[in-house]
Structures are given as C-alpha cells and as structure tokens.
C-alpha cells in the first residue's frame, strides 16, 4: 500500500470553528480532485498536535497507483482555490456535496513526535569547521 502524498493545512489563529474549516478544506479538496480526475481516491484529514498550533494535514492517495505525478500539483491548485472561501461558503459547499452523495471523512487527531536525534557520523564528515572531527 502506498503512503500517498500529504499537504500541510495551516490556519490563522482565531478562525471560528477551526476543526470544521480544516476538515471542510481537506474533504472538499479531495472530493474536487476525485471529481476532476474521474477516479476514486482515498484520503484522511489529520489534526496534528504537538509541534505547532493550528496545524492540519491532508493525506491523499490513489488506491491503484503508487506514483501519480500530477496529484500533488492538482491538489495544491484546488486547495488554493478553496482557501479564498469563507467558513459559510465552505459549509454550503460541503452540504451540497453531501446531498449529492459524497462521503466526507472525519477529522482524526495524531501526535507530532519531535525528532531530537542527531547523527554524529554527519557531524564527523562535515561539521561546522569542515571535514574531520570537531
């Protein structure tokens, strides 16, 4: 199973009903991409807790192909278009999509683990003073 692509969704602090807005952006972007391409896609909308506030991710994958060159660019374009809409416009679009039979996915929360690991091998090869041990 391929991992797919993931795109960060960073919202401004103070947006009312922030989880809804992130979920609506992710679901509407994936649904629009699915409609444009005429293919079935799989996606998840994730709320990432830990590193930065107001951080969400949209993970999209094609169930039959591991490599899909146009998917990331198309997804970015669709998200840019949707980001100009207000919360009310997103709510209306999502309501229309659900009435037409779309099945949005629920927002899932995940922890962002900070990686503090440092590889001394790379420091040995080219540390701040050039080649050799420091």
N, CA, C and O atoms as a GROMACS GRO file, in nm:
protein
  536
    1UNK      N    1   0.085  -0.118   0.000
    1UNK     CA    2   0.000   0.000   0.000
    1UNK      C    3   0.090   0.124   0.000
    1UNK      O    4   0.180   0.135   0.082
    2UNK      N    5   0.065   0.216  -0.091
    2UNK     CA    6   0.145   0.338  -0.098
    2UNK      C    7   0.099   0.436   0.010
    2UNK      O    8  -0.017   0.436   0.051
    3UNK      N    9   0.192   0.518   0.053
    3UNK     CA   10   0.163   0.615   0.158
    3UNK      C   11   0.081   0.732   0.104
    3UNK      O   12   0.000   0.788   0.176
    4UNK      N   13   0.101   0.767  -0.020
    4UNK     CA   14   0.031   0.881  -0.078
    4UNK      C   15   0.110   1.009  -0.060
    4UNK      O   16   0.229   1.006  -0.028
    5UNK      N   17   0.043   1.120  -0.081
    5UNK     CA   18   0.107   1.250  -0.061
    5UNK      C   19   0.037   1.320   0.054
    5UNK      O   20  -0.081   1.296   0.079
    6UNK      N   21   0.109   1.405   0.122
    6UNK     CA   22   0.044   1.482   0.227
    6UNK      C   23   0.078   1.629   0.211
    6UNK      O   24   0.188   1.666   0.170
    7UNK      N   25  -0.020   1.710   0.243
    7UNK     CA   26  -0.009   1.854   0.227
    7UNK      C   27  -0.048   1.917   0.360
    7UNK      O   28  -0.148   1.880   0.421
    8UNK      N   29   0.032   2.012   0.406
    8UNK     CA   30   0.000   2.082   0.529
    8UNK      C   31  -0.109   2.185   0.508
    8UNK      O   32  -0.113   2.255   0.407
    9UNK      N   33  -0.198   2.194   0.606
    9UNK     CA   34  -0.301   2.297   0.608
    9UNK      C   35  -0.277   2.377   0.735
    9UNK      O   36  -0.299   2.327   0.845
   10UNK      N   37  -0.233   2.501   0.720
   10UNK     CA   38  -0.204   2.586   0.835
   10UNK      C   39  -0.310   2.697   0.839
   10UNK      O   40  -0.322   2.775   0.744
   11UNK      N   41  -0.385   2.702   0.947
   11UNK     CA   42  -0.491   2.800   0.959
   11UNK      C   43  -0.446   2.917   1.047
   11UNK      O   44  -0.364   2.901   1.137
   12UNK      N   45  -0.503   3.033   1.020
   12UNK     CA   46  -0.476   3.150   1.101
   12UNK      C   47  -0.535   3.130   1.240
   12UNK      O   48  -0.644   3.074   1.252
   13UNK      N   49  -0.466   3.175   1.344
   13UNK     CA   50  -0.526   3.169   1.477
   13UNK      C   51  -0.652   3.255   1.484
   13UNK      O   52  -0.658   3.362   1.423
   14UNK      N   53  -0.750   3.209   1.556
   14UNK     CA   54  -0.872   3.286   1.576
   14UNK      C   55  -0.984   3.256   1.479
   14UNK      O   56  -1.090   3.316   1.488
   15UNK      N   57  -0.963   3.164   1.386
   15UNK     CA   58  -1.071   3.128   1.295
   15UNK      C   59  -1.178   3.056   1.374
   15UNK      O   60  -1.148   2.958   1.443
   16UNK      N   61  -1.303   3.101   1.366
   16UNK     CA   62  -1.409   3.031   1.440
   16UNK      C   63  -1.430   2.891   1.382
   16UNK      O   64  -1.426   2.871   1.260
   17UNK      N   65  -1.452   2.795   1.470
   17UNK     CA   66  -1.478   2.656   1.432
   17UNK      C   67  -1.365   2.601   1.344
   17UNK      O   68  -1.387   2.545   1.237
   18UNK      N   69  -1.244   2.619   1.395
   18UNK     CA   70  -1.122   2.580   1.322
   18UNK      C   71  -1.123   2.433   1.277
   18UNK      O   72  -1.088   2.406   1.162
   19UNK      N   73  -1.160   2.337   1.363
   19UNK     CA   74  -1.162   2.198   1.317
   19UNK      C   75  -1.257   2.175   1.199
   19UNK      O   76  -1.226   2.097   1.108
   20UNK      N   77  -1.371   2.241   1.200
   20UNK     CA   78  -1.463   2.227   1.086
   20UNK      C   79  -1.399   2.281   0.959
   20UNK      O   80  -1.405   2.217   0.854
   21UNK      N   81  -1.337   2.398   0.967
   21UNK     CA   82  -1.277   2.461   0.848
   21UNK      C   83  -1.168   2.371   0.790
   21UNK      O   84  -1.162   2.352   0.669
   22UNK      N   85  -1.082   2.316   0.875
   22UNK     CA   86  -0.975   2.227   0.828
   22UNK      C   87  -1.034   2.102   0.764
   22UNK      O   88  -0.991   2.059   0.657
   23UNK      N   89  -1.134   2.042   0.830
   23UNK     CA   90  -1.198   1.923   0.776
   23UNK      C   91  -1.268   1.951   0.644
   23UNK      O   92  -1.260   1.870   0.551
   24UNK      N   93  -1.336   2.064   0.636
   24UNK     CA   94  -1.406   2.100   0.512
   24UNK      C   95  -1.306   2.125   0.399
   24UNK      O   96  -1.328   2.080   0.286
   25UNK      N   97  -1.197   2.197   0.428
   25UNK     CA   98  -1.095   2.221   0.325
   25UNK      C   99  -1.039   2.089   0.272
   25UNK      O  100  -1.028   2.069   0.151
   26UNK      N  101  -1.003   2.000   0.363
   26UNK     CA  102  -0.946   1.872   0.322
   26UNK      C  103  -1.043   1.787   0.243
   26UNK      O  104  -1.009   1.734   0.137
   27UNK      N  105  -1.164   1.773   0.294
   27UNK     CA  106  -1.263   1.690   0.226
   27UNK      C  107  -1.304   1.749   0.092
   27UNK      O  108  -1.312   1.676  -0.007
   28UNK      N  109  -1.328   1.878   0.087
   28UNK     CA  110  -1.369   1.940  -0.040
   28UNK      C  111  -1.257   1.933  -0.143
   28UNK      O  112  -1.285   1.911  -0.262
   29UNK      N  113  -1.132   1.950  -0.100
   29UNK     CA  114  -1.020   1.940  -0.195
   29UNK      C  115  -1.011   1.799  -0.252
   29UNK      O  116  -0.996   1.782  -0.373
   30UNK      N  117  -1.021   1.699  -0.166
   30UNK     CA  118  -1.012   1.560  -0.214
   30UNK      C  119  -1.132   1.526  -0.302
   30UNK      O  120  -1.116   1.459  -0.405
   31UNK      N  121  -1.250   1.569  -0.264
   31UNK     CA  122  -1.369   1.541  -0.345
   31UNK      C  123  -1.361   1.609  -0.482
   31UNK      O  124  -1.398   1.550  -0.583
   32UNK      N  125  -1.314   1.733  -0.484
   32UNK     CA  126  -1.299   1.806  -0.611
   32UNK      C  127  -1.196   1.738  -0.700
   32UNK      O  128  -1.218   1.725  -0.821
   33UNK      N  129  -1.086   1.697  -0.642
   33UNK     CA  130  -0.983   1.628  -0.718
   33UNK      C  131  -1.035   1.495  -0.772
   33UNK      O  132  -1.007   1.459  -0.887
   34UNK      N  133  -1.109   1.425  -0.692
   34UNK     CA  134  -1.170   1.298  -0.735
   34UNK      C  135  -1.266   1.321  -0.852
   34UNK      O  136  -1.268   1.244  -0.948
   35UNK      N  137  -1.345   1.428  -0.842
   35UNK     CA  138  -1.440   1.460  -0.950
   35UNK      C  139  -1.368   1.500  -1.078
   35UNK      O  140  -1.404   1.454  -1.186
   36UNK      N  141  -1.266   1.586  -1.066
   36UNK     CA  142  -1.190   1.631  -1.184
   36UNK      C  143  -1.125   1.515  -1.258
   36UNK      O  144  -1.128   1.510  -1.380
   37UNK      N  145  -1.068   1.424  -1.183
   37UNK     CA  146  -0.991   1.315  -1.241
   37UNK      C  147  -1.080   1.198  -1.284
   37UNK      O  148  -1.038   1.114  -1.364
   38UNK      N  149  -1.202   1.190  -1.232
   38UNK     CA  150  -1.290   1.078  -1.264
   38UNK      C  151  -1.239   0.947  -1.206
   38UNK      O  152  -1.265   0.840  -1.262
   39UNK      N  153  -1.166   0.955  -1.096
   39UNK     CA  154  -1.108   0.838  -1.032
   39UNK      C  155  -1.144   0.837  -0.884
   39UNK      O  156  -1.175   0.941  -0.825
   40UNK      N  157  -1.140   0.720  -0.824
   40UNK     CA  158  -1.163   0.709  -0.681
   40UNK      C  159  -1.031   0.731  -0.609
   40UNK      O  160  -0.930   0.668  -0.642
   41UNK      N  161  -1.031   0.820  -0.511
   41UNK     CA  162  -0.914   0.848  -0.429
   41UNK      C  163  -0.946   0.814  -0.284
   41UNK      O  164  -1.062   0.805  -0.246
   42UNK      N  165  -0.843   0.796  -0.205
   42UNK     CA  166  -0.859   0.776  -0.062
   42UNK      C  167  -0.787   0.891   0.008
   42UNK      O  168  -0.682   0.935  -0.037
   43UNK      N  169  -0.845   0.939   0.120
   43UNK     CA  170  -0.784   1.050   0.190
   43UNK      C  171  -0.818   1.047   0.338
   43UNK      O  172  -0.913   0.983   0.381
   44UNK      N  173  -0.736   1.121   0.413
   44UNK     CA  174  -0.756   1.143   0.555
   44UNK      C  175  -0.728   1.289   0.584
   44UNK      O  176  -0.640   1.350   0.522
   45UNK      N  177  -0.801   1.345   0.678
   45UNK     CA  178  -0.774   1.481   0.724
   45UNK      C  179  -0.731   1.467   0.870
   45UNK      O  180  -0.804   1.414   0.953
   46UNK      N  181  -0.609   1.516   0.899
   46UNK     CA  182  -0.549   1.495   1.030
   46UNK      C  183  -0.525   1.626   1.102
   46UNK      O  184  -0.478   1.724   1.043
   47UNK      N  185  -0.558   1.628   1.230
   47UNK     CA  186  -0.521   1.740   1.317
   47UNK      C  187  -0.392   1.698   1.386
   47UNK      O  188  -0.390   1.598   1.458
   48UNK      N  189  -0.286   1.775   1.366
   48UNK     CA  190  -0.155   1.739   1.418
   48UNK      C  191  -0.131   1.819   1.546
   48UNK      O  192  -0.123   1.942   1.543
   49UNK      N  193  -0.120   1.749   1.658
   49UNK     CA  194  -0.096   1.814   1.786
   49UNK      C  195   0.049   1.795   1.826
   49UNK      O  196   0.106   1.688   1.805
   50UNK      N  197   0.109   1.897   1.882
   50UNK     CA  198   0.244   1.882   1.935
   50UNK      C  199   0.340   1.989   1.892
   50UNK      O  200   0.392   2.062   1.977
   51UNK      N  201   0.367   2.002   1.763
   51UNK     CA  202   0.474   2.091   1.721
   51UNK      C  203   0.428   2.236   1.703
   51UNK      O  204   0.490   2.328   1.756
   52UNK      N  205   0.321   2.256   1.631
   52UNK     CA  206   0.274   2.391   1.601
   52UNK      C  207   0.123   2.397   1.620
   52UNK      O  208   0.053   2.299   1.592
   53UNK      N  209   0.072   2.508   1.666
   53UNK     CA  210  -0.074   2.519   1.677
   53UNK      C  211  -0.137   2.541   1.538
   53UNK      O  212  -0.070   2.588   1.446
   54UNK      N  213  -0.262   2.508   1.526
   54UNK     CA  214  -0.340   2.531   1.404
   54UNK      C  215  -0.282   2.455   1.284
   54UNK      O  216  -0.284   2.507   1.172
   55UNK      N  217  -0.233   2.336   1.307
   55UNK     CA  218  -0.166   2.257   1.204
   55UNK      C  219  -0.251   2.134   1.170
   55UNK      O  220  -0.285   2.054   1.258
   56UNK      N  221  -0.283   2.121   1.044
   56UNK     CA  222  -0.360   2.008   0.994
   56UNK      C  223  -0.290   1.953   0.871
   56UNK      O  224  -0.209   2.022   0.810
   57UNK      N  225  -0.319   1.829   0.836
   57UNK     CA  226  -0.261   1.768   0.717
   57UNK      C  227  -0.370   1.696   0.640
   57UNK      O  228  -0.461   1.638   0.698
   58UNK      N  229  -0.358   1.701   0.510
   58UNK     CA  230  -0.443   1.625   0.420
   58UNK      C  231  -0.355   1.521   0.353
   58UNK      O  232  -0.256   1.555   0.288
   59UNK      N  233  -0.390   1.394   0.369
   59UNK     CA  234  -0.316   1.284   0.308
   59UNK      C  235  -0.406   1.222   0.203
   59UNK      O  236  -0.516   1.176   0.233
   60UNK      N  237  -0.359   1.221   0.078
   60UNK     CA  238  -0.437   1.170  -0.035
   60UNK      C  239  -0.355   1.065  -0.107
   60UNK      O  240  -0.234   1.081  -0.126
   61UNK      N  241  -0.421   0.957  -0.146
   61UNK     CA  242  -0.351   0.855  -0.225
   61UNK      C  243  -0.446   0.794  -0.326
   61UNK      O  244  -0.568   0.790  -0.307
   62UNK      N  245  -0.387   0.748  -0.433
   62UNK     CA  246  -0.462   0.673  -0.534
   62UNK      C  247  -0.450   0.527  -0.496
   62UNK      O  248  -0.338   0.477  -0.480
   63UNK      N  249  -0.561   0.455  -0.480
   63UNK     CA  250  -0.552   0.318  -0.431
   63UNK      C  251  -0.483   0.221  -0.527
   63UNK      O  252  -0.435   0.116  -0.484
   64UNK      N  253  -0.477   0.254  -0.656
   64UNK     CA  254  -0.420   0.161  -0.754
   64UNK      C  255  -0.278   0.196  -0.797
   64UNK      O  256  -0.208   0.112  -0.852
   65UNK      N  257  -0.235   0.321  -0.773
   65UNK     CA  258  -0.103   0.363  -0.822
   65UNK      C  259  -0.020   0.423  -0.709
   65UNK      O  260  -0.069   0.506  -0.631
   66UNK      N  261   0.103   0.382  -0.701
   66UNK     CA  262   0.193   0.438  -0.601
   66UNK      C  263   0.250   0.572  -0.649
   66UNK      O  264   0.276   0.661  -0.568
   67UNK      N  265   0.269   0.586  -0.778
   67UNK     CA  266   0.327   0.707  -0.835
   67UNK      C  267   0.223   0.776  -0.922
   67UNK      O  268   0.174   0.718  -1.019
   68UNK      N  269   0.190   0.897  -0.888
   68UNK     CA  270   0.094   0.976  -0.964
   68UNK      C  271   0.149   1.117  -0.971
   68UNK      O  272   0.132   1.195  -0.877
   69UNK      N  273   0.214   1.149  -1.082
   69UNK     CA  274   0.290   1.273  -1.093
   69UNK      C  275   0.208   1.400  -1.083
   69UNK      O  276   0.257   1.500  -1.030
   70UNK      N  277   0.086   1.401  -1.130
   70UNK     CA  278   0.008   1.523  -1.129
   70UNK      C  279  -0.073   1.546  -1.004
   70UNK      O  280  -0.131   1.653  -0.988
   71UNK      N  281  -0.077   1.450  -0.914
   71UNK     CA  282  -0.165   1.458  -0.798
   71UNK      C  283  -0.129   1.574  -0.706
   71UNK      O  284  -0.218   1.649  -0.665
   72UNK      N  285  -0.002   1.590  -0.673
   72UNK     CA  286   0.038   1.696  -0.580
   72UNK      C  287   0.009   1.836  -0.637
   72UNK      O  288  -0.043   1.922  -0.566
   73UNK      N  289   0.042   1.858  -0.762
   73UNK     CA  290   0.017   1.989  -0.822
   73UNK      C  291  -0.130   2.021  -0.830
   73UNK      O  292  -0.171   2.134  -0.801
   74UNK      N  293  -0.210   1.924  -0.869
   74UNK     CA  294  -0.355   1.945  -0.878
   74UNK      C  295  -0.414   1.971  -0.740
   74UNK      O  296  -0.503   2.055  -0.725
   75UNK      N  297  -0.367   1.899  -0.640
   75UNK     CA  298  -0.417   1.916  -0.504
   75UNK      C  299  -0.384   2.056  -0.452
   75UNK      O  300  -0.468   2.120  -0.389
   76UNK      N  301  -0.263   2.102  -0.477
   76UNK     CA  302  -0.225   2.237  -0.436
   76UNK      C  303  -0.311   2.344  -0.501
   76UNK      O  304  -0.351   2.440  -0.437
   77UNK      N  305  -0.339   2.325  -0.630
   77UNK     CA  306  -0.424   2.422  -0.701
   77UNK      C  307  -0.564   2.426  -0.642
   77UNK      O  308  -0.620   2.534  -0.620
   78UNK      N  309  -0.622   2.309  -0.615
   78UNK     CA  310  -0.759   2.302  -0.559
   78UNK      C  311  -0.761   2.363  -0.420
   78UNK      O  312  -0.854   2.437  -0.388
   79UNK      N  313  -0.662   2.335  -0.337
   79UNK     CA  314  -0.657   2.393  -0.202
   79UNK      C  315  -0.642   2.545  -0.208
   79UNK      O  316  -0.702   2.616  -0.127
   80UNK      N  317  -0.563   2.595  -0.302
   80UNK     CA  318  -0.551   2.741  -0.317
   80UNK      C  319  -0.685   2.804  -0.350
   80UNK      O  320  -0.719   2.909  -0.296
   81UNK      N  321  -0.761   2.742  -0.438
   81UNK     CA  322  -0.893   2.794  -0.474
   81UNK      C  323  -0.986   2.794  -0.354
   81UNK      O  324  -1.058   2.891  -0.332
   82UNK      N  325  -0.986   2.685  -0.278
   82UNK     CA  326  -1.075   2.673  -0.163
   82UNK      C  327  -1.036   2.767  -0.050
   82UNK      O  328  -1.123   2.810   0.027
   83UNK      N  329  -0.909   2.799  -0.037
   83UNK     CA  330  -0.863   2.881   0.075
   83UNK      C  331  -0.917   3.024   0.068
   83UNK      O  332  -0.916   3.096   0.168
   84UNK      N  333  -0.965   3.066  -0.047
   84UNK     CA  334  -1.021   3.200  -0.062
   84UNK      C  335  -1.165   3.208  -0.014
   84UNK      O  336  -1.221   3.318  -0.005
   85UNK      N  337  -1.227   3.094   0.017
   85UNK     CA  338  -1.367   3.093   0.057
   85UNK      C  339  -1.383   3.111   0.207
   85UNK      O  340  -1.295   3.075   0.285
   86UNK      N  341  -1.496   3.168   0.246
   86UNK     CA  342  -1.526   3.189   0.388
   86UNK      C  343  -1.577   3.059   0.450
   86UNK      O  344  -1.605   2.962   0.380
   87UNK      N  345  -1.588   3.059   0.581
   87UNK     CA  346  -1.640   2.941   0.652
   87UNK      C  347  -1.781   2.907   0.606
   87UNK      O  348  -1.815   2.790   0.590
   88UNK      N  349  -1.863   3.008   0.584
   88UNK     CA  350  -2.001   2.986   0.540
   88UNK      C  351  -2.005   2.924   0.400
   88UNK      O  352  -2.086   2.836   0.373
   89UNK      N  353  -1.917   2.973   0.312
   89UNK     CA  354  -1.912   2.917   0.176
   89UNK      C  355  -1.864   2.772   0.179
   89UNK      O  356  -1.917   2.688   0.105
   90UNK      N  357  -1.765   2.742   0.264
   90UNK     CA  358  -1.719   2.604   0.277
   90UNK      C  359  -1.830   2.515   0.332
   90UNK      O  360  -1.849   2.403   0.284
   91UNK      N  361  -1.904   2.564   0.430
   91UNK     CA  362  -2.014   2.488   0.489
   91UNK      C  363  -2.120   2.458   0.383
   91UNK      O  364  -2.170   2.346   0.375
   92UNK      N  365  -2.155   2.558   0.301
   92UNK     CA  366  -2.255   2.538   0.196
   92UNK      C  367  -2.206   2.440   0.090
   92UNK      O  368  -2.282   2.354   0.044
   93UNK      N  369  -2.080   2.451   0.050
   93UNK     CA  370  -2.024   2.358  -0.049
   93UNK      C  371  -2.022   2.215   0.003
   93UNK      O  372  -2.052   2.121  -0.070
   94UNK      N  373  -1.986   2.199   0.131
   94UNK     CA  374  -1.981   2.065   0.189
   94UNK      C  375  -2.122   2.008   0.201
   94UNK      O  376  -2.144   1.890   0.175
   95UNK      N  377  -2.217   2.090   0.239
   95UNK     CA  378  -2.357   2.046   0.249
   95UNK      C  379  -2.408   2.001   0.112
   95UNK      O  380  -2.476   1.899   0.102
   96UNK      N  381  -2.376   2.076   0.008
   96UNK     CA  382  -2.417   2.040  -0.128
   96UNK      C  383  -2.352   1.910  -0.172
   96UNK      O  384  -2.417   1.825  -0.234
   97UNK      N  385  -2.224   1.892  -0.140
   97UNK     CA  386  -2.154   1.770  -0.177
   97UNK      C  387  -2.213   1.648  -0.106
   97UNK      O  388  -2.229   1.542  -0.167
   98UNK      N  389  -2.246   1.662   0.021
   98UNK     CA  390  -2.306   1.552   0.097
   98UNK      C  391  -2.444   1.520   0.041
   98UNK      O  392  -2.480   1.402   0.030
   99UNK      N  393  -2.521   1.621   0.006
   99UNK     CA  394  -2.654   1.599  -0.052
   99UNK      C  395  -2.643   1.527  -0.186
   99UNK      O  396  -2.735   1.455  -0.226
  100UNK      N  397  -2.531   1.546  -0.256
  100UNK     CA  398  -2.510   1.480  -0.385
  100UNK      C  399  -2.452   1.339  -0.369
  100UNK      O  400  -2.428   1.270  -0.468
  101UNK      N  401  -2.430   1.297  -0.245
  101UNK     CA  402  -2.383   1.161  -0.221
  101UNK      C  403  -2.239   1.147  -0.176
  101UNK      O  404  -2.192   1.035  -0.158
  102UNK      N  405  -2.168   1.257  -0.158
  102UNK     CA  406  -2.028   1.249  -0.114
  102UNK      C  407  -2.022   1.202   0.031
  102UNK      O  408  -2.111   1.230   0.111
  103UNK      N  409  -1.916   1.132   0.063
  103UNK     CA  410  -1.894   1.081   0.198
  103UNK      C  411  -1.766   1.143   0.255
  103UNK      O  412  -1.658   1.087   0.237
  104UNK      N  413  -1.776   1.257   0.324
  104UNK     CA  414  -1.656   1.317   0.381
  104UNK      C  415  -1.601   1.231   0.494
  104UNK      O  416  -1.677   1.162   0.563
  105UNK      N  417  -1.470   1.234   0.514
  105UNK     CA  418  -1.408   1.159   0.623
  105UNK      C  419  -1.402   1.248   0.747
  105UNK      O  420  -1.397   1.370   0.738
  106UNK      N  421  -1.404   1.184   0.862
  106UNK     CA  422  -1.397   1.257   0.989
  106UNK      C  423  -1.254   1.303   1.016
  106UNK      O  424  -1.158   1.238   0.974
  107UNK      N  425  -1.242   1.413   1.084
  107UNK     CA  426  -1.113   1.466   1.125
  107UNK      C  427  -1.053   1.373   1.230
  107UNK      O  428  -1.119   1.338   1.328
  108UNK      N  429  -0.928   1.335   1.210
  108UNK     CA  430  -0.858   1.246   1.303
  108UNK      C  431  -0.743   1.322   1.367
  108UNK      O  432  -0.677   1.402   1.301
  109UNK      N  433  -0.719   1.298   1.496
  109UNK     CA  434  -0.611   1.366   1.567
  109UNK      C  435  -0.491   1.273   1.581
  109UNK      O  436  -0.506   1.157   1.620
  110UNK      N  437  -0.372   1.325   1.549
  110UNK     CA  438  -0.248   1.250   1.563
  110UNK      C  439  -0.148   1.337   1.638
  110UNK      O  440  -0.159   1.459   1.639
  111UNK      N  441  -0.049   1.272   1.702
  111UNK     CA  442   0.058   1.343   1.772
  111UNK      C  443   0.177   1.361   1.679
  111UNK      O  444   0.214   1.268   1.606
  112UNK      N  445   0.235   1.477   1.682
  112UNK     CA  446   0.357   1.503   1.606
  112UNK      C  447   0.474   1.478   1.699
  112UNK      O  448   0.493   1.551   1.796
  113UNK      N  449   0.550   1.376   1.669
  113UNK     CA  450   0.667   1.344   1.751
  113UNK      C  451   0.786   1.424   1.701
  113UNK      O  452   0.820   1.418   1.583
  114UNK      N  453   0.847   1.499   1.789
  114UNK     CA  454   0.964   1.579   1.753
  114UNK      C  455   1.085   1.487   1.753
  114UNK      O  456   1.105   1.408   1.846
  115UNK      N  457   1.166   1.497   1.648
  115UNK     CA  458   1.282   1.411   1.632
  115UNK      C  459   1.406   1.488   1.680
  115UNK      O  460   1.454   1.579   1.612
  116UNK      N  461   1.458   1.449   1.798
  116UNK     CA  462   1.575   1.515   1.853
  116UNK      C  463   1.703   1.439   1.824
  116UNK      O  464   1.809   1.475   1.875
  117UNK      N  465   1.696   1.335   1.743
  117UNK     CA  466   1.811   1.251   1.716
  117UNK      C  467   1.914   1.327   1.634
  117UNK      O  468   1.879   1.399   1.540
  118UNK      N  469   2.040   1.311   1.670
  118UNK     CA  470   2.147   1.375   1.594
  118UNK      C  471   2.246   1.267   1.554
  118UNK      O  472   2.287   1.186   1.637
  119UNK      N  473   2.283   1.265   1.430
  119UNK     CA  474   2.374   1.164   1.378
  119UNK      C  475   2.517   1.220   1.381
  119UNK      O  476   2.551   1.308   1.302
  120UNK      N  477   2.599   1.168   1.472
  120UNK     CA  478   2.736   1.217   1.484
  120UNK      C  479   2.822   1.182   1.362
  120UNK      O  480   2.926   1.244   1.340
  121UNK      N  481   2.779   1.082   1.285
  121UNK     CA  482   2.852   1.047   1.164
  121UNK      C  483   2.860   1.167   1.070
  121UNK      O  484   2.966   1.198   1.016
  122UNK      N  485   2.747   1.235   1.050
  122UNK     CA  486   2.745   1.350   0.959
  122UNK      C  487   2.822   1.468   1.017
  122UNK      O  488   2.883   1.545   0.942
  123UNK      N  489   2.821   1.483   1.147
  123UNK     CA  490   2.899   1.588   1.211
  123UNK      C  491   3.048   1.561   1.189
  123UNK      O  492   3.126   1.653   1.163
  124UNK      N  493   3.086   1.432   1.200
  124UNK     CA  494   3.227   1.393   1.179
  124UNK      C  495   3.272   1.425   1.037
  124UNK      O  496   3.383   1.472   1.016
  125UNK      N  497   3.185   1.399   0.938
  125UNK     CA  498   3.222   1.421   0.799
  125UNK      C  499   3.233   1.567   0.760
  125UNK      O  500   3.324   1.605   0.685
  126UNK      N  501   3.144   1.648   0.810
  126UNK     CA  502   3.146   1.787   0.762
  126UNK      C  503   3.094   1.884   0.863
  126UNK      O  504   3.018   1.974   0.828
  127UNK      N  505   3.132   1.868   0.988
  127UNK     CA  506   3.084   1.954   1.095
  127UNK      C  507   3.100   2.102   1.063
  127UNK      O  508   3.134   2.137   0.950
  128UNK      N  509   3.076   2.187   1.158
  128UNK     CA  510   3.078   2.330   1.132
  128UNK      C  511   3.215   2.384   1.090
  128UNK      O  512   3.223   2.494   1.036
  129UNK      N  513   3.323   2.309   1.113
  129UNK     CA  514   3.458   2.354   1.078
  129UNK      C  515   3.513   2.280   0.958
  129UNK      O  516   3.634   2.279   0.939
  130UNK      N  517   3.429   2.218   0.877
  130UNK     CA  518   3.478   2.146   0.762
  130UNK      C  519   3.496   1.999   0.792
  130UNK      O  520   3.433   1.947   0.884
  131UNK      N  521   3.581   1.932   0.716
  131UNK     CA  522   3.598   1.787   0.731
  131UNK      C  523   3.678   1.754   0.856
  131UNK      O  524   3.764   1.829   0.900
  132UNK      N  525   3.647   1.639   0.912
  132UNK     CA  526   3.721   1.588   1.027
  132UNK      C  527   3.647   1.609   1.157
  132UNK      O  528   3.547   1.681   1.161
  133UNK      N  529   3.696   1.546   1.263
  133UNK     CA  530   3.629   1.559   1.393
  133UNK      C  531   3.637   1.701   1.445
  133UNK      O  532   3.727   1.777   1.410
  134UNK      N  533   3.544   1.732   1.527
  134UNK     CA  534   3.537   1.869   1.583
  134UNK      C  535   3.616   1.874   1.711
  134UNK      O  536   3.623   1.978   1.775
   0.00000   0.00000   0.00000
